[in-house]
Amino acid sequence: MEILLETAALASKNEQPQSSLVYSHCSAPGGFSLILVWDTAVVPILGSDTAMLILDGLKPLGLLDHTVMIERWRKERI
């Protein structure tokens, strides 16, 4: 987790995501999700440059998968 957070901080110096979230799996130690949220009209198929740098840093540690998703709906709390 420490390496993930350090890599995310270093990689996002050139690009500023709207928000970054890190989730850990509640029953599988070492399982995590990193979510980078961007406000952009163009979505790169493989992800942002920042995401690609983070992926490159995590692959040697056994990263299993990554996904690029597009928000379709959001309900804001009042």
C-alpha positions in Angstrom: 0.0 0.0 0.0 2.9 2.4 0.8 4.4 1.8 -2.7 1.0 2.4 -4.3 0.5 5.7 -2.5 4.1 6.9 -3.2 3.7 5.9 -6.9 0.4 7.7 -7.2 1.8 10.9 -5.6 4.9 10.9 -7.9 3.0 10.1 -11.1 0.4 12.8 -10.6 2.8 15.7 -10.4 2.3 16.5 -14.1 -1.4 15.8 -14.3 -4.0 16.7 -11.6 -6.9 14.2 -11.3 -10.1 15.7 -9.9 -9.9 13.1 -7.2 -7.9 10.0 -6.2 -9.4 7.2 -4.1 -7.6 4.1 -2.7 -9.7 1.2 -1.5 -8.4 -1.9 0.2 -10.2 -5.3 0.1 -11.9 -6.0 3.4 -11.2 -9.8 3.4 -8.2 -10.2 1.0 -5.0 -8.7 2.4 -3.2 -6.9 -0.4 -6.2 -6.4 -2.5 -6.8 -2.8 -3.5 -8.4 -0.5 -6.0 -7.0 2.9 -7.1 -9.5 5.2 -8.7 -8.4 8.3 -10.5 -11.2 10.7 -11.4 -10.8 13.0 -14.4 -13.1 15.7 -15.7 -12.3 15.5 -19.4 -14.1 15.2 -22.8 -11.5 12.8 -24.2 -10.9 9.4 -22.7 -7.8 7.5 -23.6 -8.6 3.8 -24.2 -5.8 2.6 -21.9 -6.1 5.4 -19.4 -4.3 8.6 -18.6 -0.5 9.1 -18.7 -0.6 9.1 -14.9 -2.5 5.8 -14.7 0.0 4.2 -17.2 3.0 5.3 -15.0 1.3 3.8 -11.9 0.6 0.6 -13.8 4.2 0.3 -14.9 5.3 0.7 -11.3 2.9 -1.9 -10.0 3.3 -4.6 -12.6 6.5 -6.0 -11.1 4.6 -6.3 -7.7 2.0 -8.5 -9.3 -0.8 -6.1 -10.5 -3.6 -8.3 -11.9 -5.8 -5.9 -13.9 -6.8 -2.4 -14.7 -9.9 -0.9 -16.2 -10.9 2.5 -17.8 -14.5 3.4 -17.0 -16.7 6.4 -18.0 -19.2 7.9 -15.6 -22.7 7.8 -16.9 -24.7 9.0 -14.0 -24.1 10.7 -10.6 -26.5 11.7 -7.8 -25.1 14.5 -5.7 -26.0 14.7 -2.1 -27.7 17.9 -0.9 
